[in-house]
Amino acid sequence: MRDRVADRETTYVRRVAIIATASGCGKTTFGRALAARLDVPFHELDSIHWRSGWRETEASDLRRRVAPLVAGDAWVIDGSYRTKLGDLVLEAADTVVWLDLPRRVWLARLARRTLRRLLFSEELWNGNRESLRGALVGPGSLFGYALRTAPRRRQRWPRELARFRVARLRSQAEVDAFVRHVWCQDGQPASETDFCQGQTAPNPYRSFHRP
């Protein structure tokens, strides 16, 4: 493994921001697995943003709480909250992972996850639980928001993320491969994935390149 990797240009991964086209792409599951693989702290921004009673944290307070996290030497952060934080998280990351799974995948996952949370009254963050109304009713509902924003993100993000180093993962196989091929050498988290510099040319792991 080491000999094979040594022949490649090694890309170091110490601070990873994870974003997704829609809920159900698996940001949190992927983030926890990646953080465990790299042996770095994992932070889920939803748990900071959503206070009890589904009250939102104000932008200034959210920035105050997130800024010390991104100042750390190594981390995996689930989410970016760009509407409130701008590019605070993305600019601090050395790698942005964009989970861009097909709609048929994330929509089915979202439905199963929501059903499970409703049936078992699962607590999410700070005592909050999903409700049927919150999941299905209105354009701001969980499903309505996901279906509305996913096409917009796919259209806008390739342009908006062009200045960052992005691994755009379009299938579960690519997500799994990303975690498998991240390894640590002498305490320095690294990925043997070759990131294309602003190109869409294929590499050994296909779509690990800028969007």
Buried (B, 14 or more C-beta within 10 A) or exposed (E): EEEEBEEEEBBEBBBBBBBBBBBBBBBBEBBBBBBEBBEBEBBBBBBBBBBEEBEEBEBEBBBEEBEEBBEBEBBBBBBBBEEBBEBBBBEBBBBBBBBBBEBEBBBEBBEEBBEEBBEEEEEBBBEBBBBEEBBEEEEEBBBBBBBEBBEEBBEEBBEBBEEBBBBBBBBBEBBEBBBEBBBEEEEEBBBBBBBBEEEEEEBEBBBBBBB
